[in-house]
Amino acid sequence: MTRPILVIEHTAVDPPGRVGTWLRDEGLELEVIRPYAGEAQPNDLSRYAGLLVLGGDVGAYDDEVAPWLPATRALLAHAVDEQLPTLAICLGHQLLAVAAGGRVSRSPGGQQGGTPAVGLQAAAASDPLFREIAEDAVAAHWNNDIVVDLPPGAVELARTPSGVQAMRLGDQVWGVQFHPEVDADTVRLWAVADVDNGTLTAERAAEWLAELEENDAVLQSTWRPVIRRFAALLS
């Protein structure tokens, strides 16, 4: 029997999305844990083929707001130690960095959104997941915080002036600040929330959503092969 991928979902409006669909298309099963809804995270990863940690609307250090975060960081630290195939996205990426000894801060340029280039670095050319991505690859972004200091020993795969966009720890664990899993419908929910709470203008939200819709085909053609290569590590 094939072992499932453990998925940690931090909020109902940030589901596995396209990444989940693409993994299932490769014949993989997902076991989604929702700690924000009171579901307990496992202490042991031995029965899982891999780990997927999603984004959320809290910070990597916000343990008082999201009391499940220490357990998530512990899972990520264990995944690094065991070199379990892992993909950590946005908040997941930040939690991975903190768990492995890196540092997260507010993005120096303020909130990021739309579909800017990810800023591939030289190491991406030989990376098992990133090696076939074009130098000018773009991705969906939606974040306020960012990894500013890499964990010791981490390989930087992508960087923009604000901070680390992608990294690898060992040979099997990846973190990405951007969102390969989203479509415009998901991001629209985030935009409405940010506009309602006054952290984003309606004009900027509309601009970023238009970028996502315009670049949707490019986003899928760029990141689906990456997820396919990740899935191959689990089979």
N, CA, C and O of each residue as an XYZ file, in Angstrom:
940
protein
N       0.841     -1.195      0.000
C       0.000      0.000      0.000
C       0.881      1.252      0.000
O       1.831      1.342      0.778
N       0.573      2.208     -0.861
C       1.347      3.438     -0.964
C       1.133      4.313      0.263
O       0.002      4.518      0.703
N       2.218      4.821      0.804
C       2.095      5.729      1.939
C       1.613      7.093      1.456
O       1.992      7.529      0.369
N       0.784      7.772      2.246
C       0.280      9.087      1.834
C       1.301     10.189      2.077
O       2.312      9.997      2.753
N       1.005     11.340      1.509
C       1.728     12.568      1.818
C       0.980     13.271      2.945
O      -0.234     13.459      2.861
N       1.682     13.652      3.976
C       1.072     14.432      5.048
C       1.020     15.896      4.624
O       2.034     16.478      4.240
N      -0.168     16.480      4.696
C      -0.362     17.887      4.341
C      -0.801     18.649      5.587
O      -1.782     18.279      6.232
N      -0.082     19.704      5.923
C      -0.470     20.572      7.034
C      -1.084     21.842      6.446
O      -0.409     22.623      5.775
N      -2.374     22.029      6.711
C      -3.129     23.180      6.204
C      -3.368     24.152      7.355
O      -3.920     23.765      8.385
N      -2.960     25.406      7.191
C      -3.026     26.380      8.283
C      -4.283     27.227      8.288
O      -4.579     27.882      9.288
N      -5.027     27.228      7.198
C      -6.247     28.017      7.112
C      -7.128     27.450      6.010
O      -6.636     26.884      5.034
N      -8.426     27.607      6.177
C      -9.371     27.050      5.204
C      -9.257     27.700      3.834
O      -9.665     27.106      2.837
N      -8.707     28.913      3.767
C      -8.605     29.592      2.473
C      -7.223     29.433      1.840
O      -6.886     30.150      0.898
N      -6.426     28.501      2.351
C      -5.144     28.181      1.717
C      -4.997     26.664      1.643
O      -4.146     26.090      2.321
N      -5.828     26.006      0.816
C      -5.806     24.551      0.688
C      -4.677     24.090     -0.232
O      -3.962     24.926     -0.786
N      -4.503     22.782     -0.408
C      -3.459     22.279     -1.311
C      -3.626     22.737     -2.753
O      -2.646     22.828     -3.492
N      -4.863     23.025     -3.161
C      -5.106     23.613     -4.470
C      -4.519     22.811     -5.607
O      -4.640     21.588     -5.656
N      -3.878     23.520     -6.521
C      -3.326     22.857     -7.703
C      -2.215     21.871     -7.360
O      -2.088     20.831     -8.007
N      -1.420     22.185     -6.360
C      -0.369     21.236     -5.972
C      -0.996     19.914     -5.553
O      -0.506     18.849     -5.928
N      -2.073     19.973     -4.779
C      -2.775     18.753     -4.403
C      -3.307     18.006     -5.609
O      -3.179     16.785     -5.694
N      -3.903     18.734     -6.542
C      -4.427     18.110     -7.762
C      -3.312     17.456     -8.559
O      -3.454     16.320     -9.012
N      -2.213     18.160     -8.731
C      -1.103     17.622     -9.517
C      -0.482     16.400     -8.843
O      -0.086     15.459     -9.532
N      -0.389     16.393     -7.526
C       0.137     15.216     -6.825
C      -0.806     14.028     -6.983
O      -0.362     12.903     -7.213
N      -2.093     14.277     -6.860
C      -3.065     13.189     -7.060
C      -3.013     12.668     -8.493
O      -3.174     11.471     -8.729
N      -2.791     13.559     -9.436
C      -2.667     13.134    -10.833
C      -1.493     12.188    -11.035
O      -1.490     11.392    -11.974
N      -0.499     12.269    -10.163
C       0.655     11.366    -10.215
C       0.422     10.091     -9.410
O       1.341      9.294     -9.221
N      -0.804      9.901     -8.938
C      -1.157      8.679     -8.230
C      -0.887      8.700     -6.746
O      -0.874      7.649     -6.106
N      -0.669      9.881     -6.181
C      -0.345      9.989     -4.763
C      -1.578     10.350     -3.943
O      -2.486     11.032     -4.417
N      -1.586      9.879     -2.712
C      -2.691     10.144     -1.783
C      -2.265     11.212     -0.790
O      -1.129     11.210     -0.315
N      -3.179     12.126     -0.477
C      -2.913     13.189      0.487
C      -3.708     12.956      1.765
O      -4.897     12.642      1.715
N      -3.053     13.109      2.898
C      -3.727     13.096      4.197
C      -3.617     14.505      4.777
O      -2.550     14.908      5.239
N      -4.712     15.245      4.754
C      -4.693     16.652      5.145
C      -5.054     16.789      6.621
O      -6.101     16.316      7.064
N      -4.170     17.443      7.374
C      -4.402     17.745      8.780
C      -4.638     19.248      8.906
O      -3.883     20.056      8.365
N      -5.698     19.608      9.629
C      -6.076     21.015      9.794
C      -5.975     21.397     11.274
O      -6.978     21.360     11.987
N      -4.784     21.762     11.742
C      -4.629     22.085     13.167
C      -5.436     23.298     13.603
O      -5.810     23.394     14.772
N      -5.716     24.228     12.694
C      -6.539     25.395     13.050
C      -7.955     24.984     13.425
O      -8.668     25.731     14.094
N      -8.366     23.777     12.988
C      -9.689     23.242     13.320
C      -9.628     22.247     14.471
O     -10.604     21.549     14.746
N      -8.480     22.181     15.146
C      -8.339     21.316     16.308
C      -7.784     19.942     16.017
O      -7.689     19.118     16.927
N      -7.410     19.665     14.769
C      -6.868     18.347     14.435
C      -5.405     18.268     14.854
O      -4.629     19.193     14.612
N      -5.039     17.162     15.481
C      -3.687     16.996     16.008
C      -2.714     16.600     14.905
O      -3.021     15.768     14.051
N      -1.539     17.209     14.941
C      -0.478     16.815     14.022
C       0.235     15.587     14.585
O       0.398     15.473     15.800
N       0.658     14.672     13.723
C       1.347     13.476     14.221
C       2.720     13.831     14.775
O       3.321     14.837     14.397
N       3.197     12.997     15.668
C       4.545     13.172     16.202
C       5.588     12.434     15.379
O       6.785     12.693     15.499
N       5.124     11.512     14.541
C       6.003     10.595     13.822
C       5.682     10.677     12.332
O       4.514     10.659     11.942
N       6.706     10.765     11.512
C       6.512     10.848     10.061
C       6.763      9.523      9.351
O       6.769      9.476      8.121
N       6.970      8.453     10.101
C       7.418      7.203      9.489
C       6.402      6.577      8.544
O       6.781      5.809      7.660
N       5.132      6.885      8.709
C       4.138      6.265      7.825
C       3.779      7.139      6.620
O       2.824      6.851      5.898
N       4.552      8.205      6.413
C       4.281      9.115      5.302
C       5.396      9.064      4.259
O       6.572      8.895      4.582
N       4.990      9.214      3.006
C       5.958      9.247      1.910
C       6.600     10.618      1.775
O       7.706     10.744      1.249
N       5.905     11.643      2.249
C       6.416     12.999      2.130
C       5.604     13.956      2.970
O       4.630     13.570      3.617
N       6.019     15.214      2.952
C       5.377     16.250      3.763
C       5.163     17.492      2.903
O       6.063     17.932      2.188
N       3.954     18.048      2.984
C       3.606     19.299      2.312
C       3.046     20.243      3.369
O       2.031     19.940      3.996
N       3.699     21.381      3.568
C       3.252     22.365      4.557
C       2.859     23.636      3.810
O       3.662     24.216      3.080
N       1.621     24.055      4.002
C       1.028     25.131      3.210
C       1.200     26.505      3.863
O       1.830     26.638      4.912
N       0.627     27.516      3.218
C       0.702     28.882      3.707
C      -0.386     29.200      4.710
O      -1.192     28.341      5.069
N      -0.398     30.443      5.156
C      -1.385     30.876      6.138
C      -1.247     32.360      6.407
O      -0.357     33.023      5.874
N      -2.139     32.873      7.239
C      -2.169     34.318      7.477
C      -1.540     34.718      8.804
O      -1.775     35.826      9.286
N      -0.746     33.838      9.403
C      -0.023     34.171     10.628
C       1.466     34.204     10.315
O       1.890     33.822      9.224
N       2.255     34.663     11.278
C       3.695     34.698     11.108
C       4.350     33.443     11.652
O       3.745     32.697     12.421
N       5.578     33.218     11.252
C       6.293     32.005     11.650
C       6.570     31.940     13.144
O       6.834     30.864     13.680
N       6.510     33.095     13.829
C       6.765     33.142     15.269
C       5.488     33.345     16.089
O       5.559     33.524     17.305
N       4.333     33.319     15.445
C       3.074     33.677     16.113
C       2.459     32.505     16.886
O       1.314     32.124     16.644
N       3.229     31.946     17.810
C       2.757     30.775     18.546
C       1.540     31.077     19.417
O       0.700     30.201     19.625
N       1.434     32.290     19.922
C       0.284     32.622     20.770
C      -0.998     32.700     19.950
O      -2.074     32.347     20.435
N      -0.883     33.158     18.719
C      -2.046     33.254     17.834
C      -2.388     31.892     17.246
O      -3.561     31.541     17.112
N      -1.373     31.141     16.902
C      -1.541     29.824     16.276
C      -0.742     28.805     17.084
O       0.394     28.495     16.726
N      -1.313     28.283     18.161
C      -0.550     27.454     19.093
C      -0.065     26.120     18.534
O       0.673     25.403     19.209
N      -0.467     25.776     17.312
C       0.005     24.533     16.698
C       1.357     24.706     15.992
O       1.957     23.720     15.563
N       1.841     25.953     15.870
C       3.054     26.179     15.091
C       4.289     25.469     15.645
O       5.086     24.974     14.847
N       4.499     25.388     16.973
C       5.662     24.642     17.449
C       5.672     23.190     16.973
O       6.729     22.651     16.645
N       4.504     22.559     16.936
C       4.435     21.176     16.458
C       4.761     21.097     14.972
O       5.396     20.141     14.525
N       4.331     22.096     14.207
C       4.647     22.108     12.777
C       6.142     22.299     12.563
O       6.740     21.631     11.719
N       6.746     23.207     13.320
C       8.193     23.404     13.198
C       8.941     22.130     13.581
O       9.949     21.788     12.963
N       8.447     21.431     14.599
C       9.088     20.178     15.003
C       9.002     19.138     13.889
O       9.967     18.415     13.639
N       7.849     19.058     13.217
C       7.711     18.138     12.083
C       8.709     18.487     10.986
O       9.353     17.603     10.421
N       8.834     19.764     10.690
C       9.756     20.187      9.641
C      11.206     19.899     10.020
O      11.996     19.476      9.175
N      11.557     20.125     11.277
C      12.912     19.803     11.724
C      13.179     18.312     11.593
O      14.268     17.900     11.196
N      12.182     17.508     11.929
C      12.314     16.058     11.800
C      12.460     15.671     10.333
O      13.267     14.805      9.997
N      11.680     16.308      9.457
C      11.774     16.012      8.026
C      13.170     16.323      7.493
O      13.702     15.582      6.666
N      13.765     17.423      7.968
C      15.125     17.759      7.553
C      16.100     16.701      8.051
O      16.949     16.233      7.294
N      15.982     16.326      9.315
C      16.885     15.324      9.889
C      16.786     13.993      9.154
O      17.798     13.344      8.886
N      15.553     13.591      8.830
C      15.320     12.298      8.181
C      15.408     12.383      6.662
O      15.381     11.356      5.984
N      15.512     13.596      6.120
C      15.498     13.824      4.673
C      14.277     13.164      4.024
O      14.380     12.446      3.029
N      13.130     13.439      4.626
C      11.852     13.036      4.045
C      11.495     14.042      2.956
O      11.556     15.245      3.206
N      11.125     13.595      1.761
C      10.750     14.553      0.721
C       9.697     15.536      1.225
O       8.612     15.139      1.651
N      10.030     16.811      1.171
C       9.195     17.854      1.777
C       9.138     19.068      0.864
O      10.137     19.474      0.270
N       7.937     19.636      0.769
C       7.755     20.920      0.099
C       6.998     21.829      1.052
O       5.885     21.511      1.471
N       7.598     22.955      1.393
C       7.000     23.916      2.321
C       6.762     25.220      1.568
O       7.676     25.764      0.947
N       5.521     25.720      1.627
C       5.089     26.849      0.809
C       4.743     28.049      1.691
O       4.007     27.913      2.668
N       5.274     29.223      1.344
C       4.959     30.497      1.995
C       5.170     30.418      3.518
O       6.317     30.361      3.960
N       4.114     30.412      4.323
C       4.294     30.245      5.762
C       5.070     28.969      6.051
O       5.929     28.955      6.934
N       4.783     27.905      5.325
C       5.527     26.659      5.501
C       7.014     26.855      5.275
O       7.831     26.343      6.039
N       7.369     27.585      4.242
C       8.762     27.922      3.926
C       9.399     28.686      5.084
O      10.537     28.410      5.463
N       8.672     29.637      5.638
C       9.183     30.425      6.755
C       9.351     29.564      8.007
O      10.344     29.691      8.723
N       8.384     28.693      8.266
C       8.491     27.785      9.412
C       9.675     26.838      9.246
O      10.382     26.544     10.209
N       9.886     26.365      8.021
C      11.031     25.501      7.742
C      12.332     26.234      8.034
O      13.235     25.676      8.657
N      12.429     27.470      7.591
C      13.644     28.244      7.840
C      13.905     28.400      9.333
O      15.030     28.193      9.790
N      12.883     28.760     10.091
C      13.042     28.940     11.535
C      13.405     27.619     12.203
O      14.278     27.579     13.069
N      12.739     26.538     11.803
C      13.000     25.226     12.401
C      14.436     24.777     12.177
O      14.996     24.043     12.991
N      15.034     25.221     11.066
C      16.384     24.784     10.716
C      17.454     25.808     11.086
O      18.627     25.617     10.768
N      17.059     26.898     11.759
C      18.039     27.859     12.243
C      18.166     29.129     11.437
O      19.117     29.888     11.627
N      17.216     29.382     10.528
C      17.207     30.626      9.771
C      16.391     31.698     10.474
O      15.991     31.535     11.626
N      16.147     32.800      9.766
C      15.411     33.912     10.373
C      14.420     34.505      9.375
O      14.700     34.631      8.184
N      13.257     34.862      9.904
C      12.171     35.448      9.118
C      11.903     36.851      9.637
O      11.989     37.102     10.839
N      11.574     37.769      8.725
C      11.260     39.139      9.113
C      10.172     39.675      8.191
O       9.799     39.029      7.212
N       9.671     40.859      8.515
C       8.775     41.551      7.600
C       9.507     41.815      6.287
O      10.691     42.150      6.288
N       8.815     41.667      5.191
C       9.415     41.939      3.889
C       9.819     43.411      3.810
O       8.980     44.284      4.029
N      11.076     43.705      3.505
C      11.539     45.099      3.491
C      10.749     45.987      2.535
O      10.612     47.187      2.775
N      10.234     45.412      1.460
C       9.490     46.199      0.491
C       7.999     46.224      0.723
O       7.248     46.702     -0.127
N       7.553     45.714      1.868
C       6.128     45.649      2.142
C       5.488     44.418      1.527
O       6.182     43.522      1.048
N       4.174     44.377      1.543
C       3.456     43.214      1.040
C       3.795     42.966     -0.424
O       3.873     43.893     -1.231
N       3.997     41.678     -0.746
C       4.276     41.273     -2.118
C       3.054     40.579     -2.696
O       2.352     39.854     -1.993
N       2.803     40.805     -3.982
C       1.688     40.152     -4.646
C       1.903     40.132     -6.139
O       2.937     40.586     -6.631
N       0.935     39.610     -6.862
C       1.055     39.518     -8.303
C       1.925     38.357     -8.732
O       1.976     37.324     -8.065
N       2.616     38.533     -9.860
C       3.423     37.435    -10.412
C       4.822     37.913    -10.800
O       5.195     37.818    -11.970
N       5.598     38.417     -9.856
C       6.965     38.823    -10.187
C       7.877     37.619    -10.411
O       7.536     36.489    -10.062
N       9.040     37.883    -10.997
C      10.042     36.836    -11.179
C      10.540     36.349     -9.821
O      10.602     37.117     -8.861
N      10.894     35.066     -9.751
C      11.332     34.488     -8.478
C      12.811     34.742     -8.218
O      13.267     34.584     -7.085
N      13.574     35.134     -9.244
C      14.986     35.440     -9.038
C      15.849     34.206     -8.872
O      16.550     34.066     -7.870
N      15.803     33.307     -9.850
C      16.588     32.074     -9.758
C      18.074     32.367     -9.603
O      18.605     33.282    -10.232
N      18.742     31.580     -8.757
C      20.171     31.680     -8.519
C      20.900     30.542     -9.233
O      20.271     29.618     -9.749
N      22.222     30.618     -9.256
C      23.014     29.650    -10.017
C      22.756     28.212     -9.588
O      22.752     27.306    -10.421
N      22.540     27.997     -8.290
C      22.341     26.632     -7.787
C      21.088     25.977     -8.340
O      20.978     24.751     -8.329
N      20.141     26.774     -8.824
C      18.901     26.199     -9.354
C      19.152     25.337    -10.581
O      18.391     24.406    -10.848
N      20.211     25.633    -11.333
C      20.470     24.914    -12.585
C      20.742     23.433    -12.373
O      20.514     22.628    -13.276
N      21.226     23.062    -11.189
C      21.513     21.653    -10.909
C      20.591     21.059     -9.854
O      20.817     19.942     -9.388
N      19.559     21.794     -9.476
C      18.636     21.313     -8.449
C      17.661     20.301     -9.037
O      17.190     20.489    -10.158
N      17.344     19.222     -8.302
C      16.435     18.201     -8.834
C      15.058     18.716     -9.233
O      14.449     18.174    -10.156
N      14.553     19.748     -8.561
C      13.236     20.283     -8.896
C      13.313     21.479     -9.837
O      12.483     21.608    -10.737
N      14.283     22.344     -9.649
C      14.325     23.638    -10.333
C      15.161     23.636    -11.606
O      15.200     24.648    -12.306
N      15.823     22.546    -11.926
C      16.847     22.569    -12.974
C      16.330     22.930    -14.363
O      17.102     23.417    -15.189
N      15.055     22.708    -14.641
C      14.533     22.979    -15.980
C      13.694     24.257    -16.044
O      13.006     24.492    -17.037
N      13.742     25.069    -15.017
C      12.958     26.300    -14.995
C      13.728     27.422    -15.697
O      14.940     27.555    -15.527
N      13.021     28.213    -16.474
C      13.641     29.343    -17.165
C      14.147     30.377    -16.165
O      13.570     30.559    -15.093
N      15.232     31.050    -16.533
C      15.843     32.032    -15.632
C      14.878     33.136    -15.226
O      14.953     33.655    -14.112
N      13.975     33.494    -16.128
C      13.043     34.590    -15.848
C      11.688     34.100    -15.345
O      10.685     34.799    -15.486
N      11.654     32.902    -14.760
C      10.394     32.306    -14.296
C       9.682     33.213    -13.305
O      10.307     33.837    -12.448
N       8.360     33.273    -13.440
C       7.527     34.036    -12.513
C       6.683     33.072    -11.690
O       6.541     31.899    -12.036
N       6.127     33.582    -10.600
C       5.269     32.770     -9.735
C       4.274     33.684     -9.041
O       4.456     34.900     -8.985
N       3.218     33.075     -8.513
C       2.232     33.825     -7.737
C       2.803     34.133     -6.355
O       3.305     33.244     -5.668
N       2.723     35.387     -5.960
C       3.211     35.826     -4.648
C       2.061     36.464     -3.872
O       1.196     37.131     -4.440
N       2.078     36.238     -2.548
C       1.149     36.938     -1.651
C       1.687     36.774     -0.237
O       1.377     35.794      0.440
N       2.486     37.726      0.206
C       3.106     37.571      1.524
C       3.517     38.916      2.095
O       3.770     39.877      1.368
N       3.576     38.955      3.425
C       4.078     40.110      4.168
C       5.450     39.843      4.769
O       6.258     40.762      4.906
N       5.720     38.595      5.129
C       6.986     38.210      5.750
C       7.834     37.448      4.739
O       7.344     36.999      3.703
N       9.118     37.313      5.065
C      10.020     36.612      4.157
C      11.234     36.108      4.932
O      11.587     36.664      5.972
N      11.868     35.063      4.428
C      13.106     34.552      5.018
C      14.234     35.519      4.657
O      14.498     35.767      3.481
N      14.887     36.054      5.671
C      15.981     36.998      5.434
C      17.350     36.374      5.691
O      18.348     36.844      5.145
N      17.419     35.325      6.512
C      18.671     34.607      6.754
C      18.438     33.131      6.502
O      17.557     32.526      7.114
N      19.224     32.543      5.602
C      19.118     31.115      5.324
C      19.525     30.290      6.540
O      20.381     30.721      7.313
N      18.930     29.116      6.725
C      19.433     28.198      7.744
C      20.849     27.743      7.392
O      21.211     27.726      6.216
N      21.646     27.380      8.380
C      22.989     26.874      8.093
C      22.933     25.684      7.138
O      22.150     24.755      7.335
N      23.760     25.720      6.118
C      23.843     24.615      5.176
C      22.800     24.609      4.085
O      22.869     23.773      3.185
N      21.833     25.514      4.131
C      20.789     25.546      3.106
C      21.354     26.064      1.786
O      22.266     26.890      1.763
N      20.796     25.565      0.699
C      21.172     26.007     -0.644
C      20.129     27.013     -1.128
O      18.937     26.707     -1.175
N      20.580     28.201     -1.483
C      19.660     29.226     -1.975
C      19.405     29.004     -3.463
O      20.332     29.019     -4.272
N      18.144     28.800     -3.809
C      17.756     28.531     -5.192
C      17.169     29.749     -5.884
O      17.284     29.883     -7.103
N      16.545     30.632     -5.130
C      15.947     31.838     -5.705
C      15.938     32.936     -4.653
O      15.718     32.687     -3.468
N      16.184     34.166     -5.120
C      16.214     35.319     -4.213
C      15.805     36.571     -4.982
O      16.177     36.765     -6.139
N      15.035     37.406     -4.308
C      14.719     38.739     -4.809
C      15.311     39.750     -3.819
O      15.801     39.346     -2.765
N      15.278     41.043     -4.129
C      15.846     42.013     -3.185
C      15.251     41.943     -1.784
O      15.908     42.336     -0.820
N      14.025     41.450     -1.652
C      13.400     41.395     -0.330
C      13.861     40.209      0.502
O      13.820     40.275      1.731
N      14.302     39.119     -0.137
C      14.723     37.963      0.640
C      14.710     36.671     -0.154
O      14.663     36.679     -1.384
N      14.753     35.551      0.574
C      14.890     34.216     -0.023
C      13.548     33.746     -0.575
O      12.551     33.705      0.145
N      13.532     33.396     -1.850
C      12.312     32.913     -2.489
C      12.246     31.392     -2.578
O      11.157     30.826     -2.666
N      13.388     30.731     -2.555
C      13.389     29.263     -2.587
C      14.710     28.757     -2.034
O      15.758     29.373     -2.228
N      14.643     27.618     -1.336
C      15.840     27.025     -0.748
C      15.675     25.515     -0.682
O      14.566     24.984     -0.743
N      16.814     24.841     -0.554
C      16.813     23.391     -0.353
C      17.688     23.071      0.845
O      18.764     23.646      1.011
N      17.220     22.147      1.682
C      17.994     21.668      2.825
C      18.284     20.194      2.602
O      17.365     19.379      2.517
N      19.560     19.854      2.508
C      19.917     18.493      2.142
C      19.545     18.246      0.692
O      19.650     19.136     -0.152
N      19.103     17.010      0.410
C      18.756     16.640     -0.963
C      17.266     16.483     -1.192
O      16.842     16.275     -2.330
N      16.440     16.579     -0.123
C      15.041     16.176     -0.249
C      14.037     17.185      0.306
O      12.833     16.935      0.249
N      14.491     18.298      0.834
C      13.590     19.231      1.528
C      13.678     20.612      0.874
O      14.757     21.194      0.769
N      12.522     21.125      0.436
C      12.466     22.411     -0.251
C      11.496     23.363      0.436
O      10.476     22.946      0.986
N      11.828     24.629      0.393
C      10.906     25.677      0.810
C      10.794     26.711     -0.291
O      11.797     27.085     -0.899
N       9.576     27.177     -0.554
C       9.361     28.239     -1.544
C       8.470     29.309     -0.932
O       7.461     28.999     -0.299
N       8.844     30.567     -1.122
C       8.046     31.664     -0.593
C       6.786     31.893     -1.420
O       5.765     32.333     -0.891
N       6.854     31.602     -2.692
C       5.742     31.856     -3.607
C       4.707     30.730     -3.542
O       4.853     29.780     -2.772
N       3.666     30.852     -4.360
C       2.494     29.977     -4.254
C       2.222     29.211     -5.546
O       1.428     29.675     -6.364
N       2.851     28.056     -5.761
C       2.520     27.264     -6.951
C       1.126     26.664     -6.903
O       0.611     26.218     -7.927
N       0.512     26.648     -5.738
C      -0.766     25.939     -5.544
C      -1.994     26.767     -5.877
O      -3.086     26.209     -5.987
N      -1.857     28.080     -6.041
C      -3.051     28.924     -6.095
C      -3.531     29.189     -7.517
O      -2.782     29.080     -8.488
N      -4.807     29.542     -7.596
C      -5.371     30.153     -8.794
C      -5.962     31.502     -8.379
O      -5.948     31.853     -7.200
N      -6.476     32.247     -9.343
C      -6.974     33.590     -9.046
C      -8.154     33.563     -8.084
O      -8.328     34.497     -7.301
N      -8.968     32.509     -8.126
C     -10.129     32.439     -7.230
C      -9.691     32.379     -5.770
O     -10.288     33.026     -4.910
N      -8.641     31.595     -5.493
C      -8.133     31.515     -4.122
C      -7.549     32.854     -3.685
O      -7.841     33.337     -2.591
N      -6.730     33.449     -4.537
C      -6.091     34.709     -4.173
C      -7.126     35.821     -4.022
O      -6.930     36.750     -3.238
N      -8.210     35.733     -4.758
C      -9.268     36.742     -4.625
C      -9.820     36.756     -3.195
O     -10.142     37.822     -2.668
N      -9.929     35.597     -2.573
C     -10.379     35.532     -1.179
C      -9.406     36.263     -0.261
O      -9.821     36.983      0.647
N      -8.113     36.076     -0.500
C      -7.108     36.763      0.308
C      -7.176     38.272      0.086
O      -7.060     39.059      1.026
N      -7.367     38.657     -1.171
C      -7.417     40.080     -1.497
C      -8.591     40.770     -0.817
O      -8.450     41.867     -0.276
N      -9.744     40.124     -0.848
C     -10.928     40.698     -0.199
C     -10.665     40.904      1.286
O     -11.010     41.948      1.840
N     -10.054     39.910      1.936
C      -9.761     40.022      3.370
C      -8.792     41.164      3.644
O      -8.982     41.928      4.590
N      -7.750     41.284      2.816
C      -6.754     42.335      3.041
C      -7.331     43.726      2.785
O      -7.015     44.674      3.503
N      -8.170     43.843      1.770
C      -8.813     45.136      1.507
C      -9.762     45.489      2.648
O      -9.807     46.636      3.093
N     -10.517     44.502      3.116
C     -11.469     44.749      4.204
C     -10.774     45.189      5.485
O     -11.290     46.036      6.213
N      -9.588     44.608      5.767
C      -8.916     44.990      7.015
C      -7.976     46.186      6.842
O      -7.280     46.574      7.781
N      -7.958     46.760      5.652
C      -7.223     47.995      5.435
C      -5.743     47.857      5.178
O      -5.032     48.862      5.159
N      -5.250     46.637      4.977
C      -3.818     46.452      4.739
C      -3.448     46.501      3.265
O      -2.266     46.485      2.921
N      -4.455     46.562      2.386
C      -4.213     46.580      0.947
C      -5.277     47.444      0.284
O      -6.452     47.377      0.646
N      -4.870     48.248     -0.677
C      -5.855     49.061     -1.388
C      -6.585     48.219     -2.425
O      -6.043     47.240     -2.939
N      -7.802     48.604     -2.723
C      -8.577     47.888     -3.735
C      -7.899     47.972     -5.100
O      -7.961     47.026     -5.885
N      -7.255     49.097     -5.383
C      -6.588     49.273     -6.675
C      -5.410     48.315     -6.818
O      -5.245     47.688     -7.865
N      -4.593     48.198     -5.775
C      -3.450     47.285     -5.831
C      -3.932     45.837     -5.904
O      -3.367     45.034     -6.645
N      -4.959     45.502     -5.150
C      -5.502     44.144     -5.200
C      -5.967     43.799     -6.611
O      -5.687     42.709     -7.111
N      -6.671     44.722     -7.250
C      -7.158     44.486     -8.611
C      -5.997     44.305     -9.587
O      -6.061     43.470    -10.490
N      -4.946     45.085     -9.402
C      -3.761     44.986    -10.265
C      -3.114     43.611    -10.135
O      -2.784     42.978    -11.139
N      -2.934     43.152     -8.901
C      -2.300     41.853     -8.683
C      -3.165     40.703     -9.195
O      -2.649     39.750     -9.779
N      -4.463     40.789     -8.982
C      -5.357     39.745     -9.482
C      -5.342     39.694    -11.006
O      -5.384     38.611    -11.590
N      -5.284     40.843    -11.645
C      -5.211     40.869    -13.108
C      -3.936     40.189    -13.600
O      -3.962     39.476    -14.603
N      -2.822     40.405    -12.902
C      -1.567     39.730    -13.253
C      -1.722     38.217    -13.164
O      -1.301     37.487    -14.061
N      -2.326     37.757    -12.081
C      -2.513     36.320    -11.897
C      -3.356     35.721    -13.012
O      -3.021     34.666    -13.551
N      -4.431     36.380    -13.353
C      -5.298     35.864    -14.404
C      -4.586     35.873    -15.758
O      -4.716     34.927    -16.535
N      -3.842     36.931    -16.036
C      -3.138     37.042    -17.313
C      -2.059     35.976    -17.458
O      -1.838     35.460    -18.554
N      -1.386     35.643    -16.358
C      -0.254     34.715    -16.403
C      -0.607     33.296    -15.982
O       0.286     32.480    -15.757
N      -1.886     32.991    -15.872
C      -2.297     31.698    -15.336
C      -1.711     30.522    -16.114
O      -1.210     29.576    -15.506
N      -1.763     30.562    -17.423
C      -1.247     29.446    -18.224
C       0.255     29.276    -18.016
O       0.750     28.153    -17.930
N       0.976     30.393    -17.937
C       2.420     30.337    -17.705
C       2.721     29.758    -16.329
O       3.635     28.947    -16.182
N       1.962     30.166    -15.330
C       2.171     29.643    -13.975
C       1.994     28.133    -13.950
O       2.805     27.424    -13.353
N       0.951     27.638    -14.586
C       0.715     26.195    -14.588
C       1.805     25.445    -15.351
O       2.280     24.405    -14.894
N       2.201     25.966    -16.505
C       3.207     25.264    -17.310
C       4.585     25.304    -16.658
O       5.415     24.430    -16.909
N       4.833     26.308    -15.825
C       6.114     26.400    -15.120
C       6.172     25.478    -13.919
O       7.162     24.772    -13.729
N       5.121     25.471    -13.101
C       5.218     24.821    -11.798
C       4.650     23.413    -11.755
O       5.008     22.644    -10.863
N       3.783     23.051    -12.683
C       3.315     21.657    -12.688
C       4.471     20.672    -12.904
O       4.521     19.663    -12.201
N       5.397     20.908    -13.833
C       6.529     19.981    -13.959
C       7.381     19.884    -12.697
O       7.931     18.824    -12.401
N       7.493     20.980    -11.955
C       8.247     20.947    -10.696
C       7.567     20.008     -9.707
O       8.234     19.210     -9.047
N       6.254     20.100     -9.603
C       5.518     19.216     -8.699
C       5.583     17.777     -9.192
O       5.619     16.853     -8.379
N       5.599     17.569    -10.490
C       5.746     16.217    -11.027
C       7.101     15.628    -10.625
O       7.193     14.454    -10.268
N       8.149     16.451    -10.684
C       9.466     15.960    -10.273
C       9.505     15.687     -8.771
O      10.148     14.737     -8.323
N       8.813     16.526     -7.995
C       8.718     16.256     -6.554
C       7.993     14.938     -6.313
O       8.424     14.135     -5.487
N       6.899     14.712     -7.026
C       6.136     13.472     -6.865
C       6.990     12.252     -7.172
O       6.835     11.208     -6.538
N       7.892     12.375     -8.141
C       8.740     11.240     -8.509
C       9.650     10.815     -7.361
O      10.057      9.655     -7.289
N       9.971     11.743     -6.464
C      10.793     11.403     -5.303
C      10.036     10.538     -4.305
O      10.642      9.845     -3.488
N       8.701     10.582     -4.374
C       7.869      9.892     -3.394
C       7.395      8.533     -3.882
O       6.852      7.750     -3.102
N       7.592      8.245     -5.152
C       7.029      7.011     -5.710
C       8.026      5.865     -5.631
O       7.721      4.750     -6.056
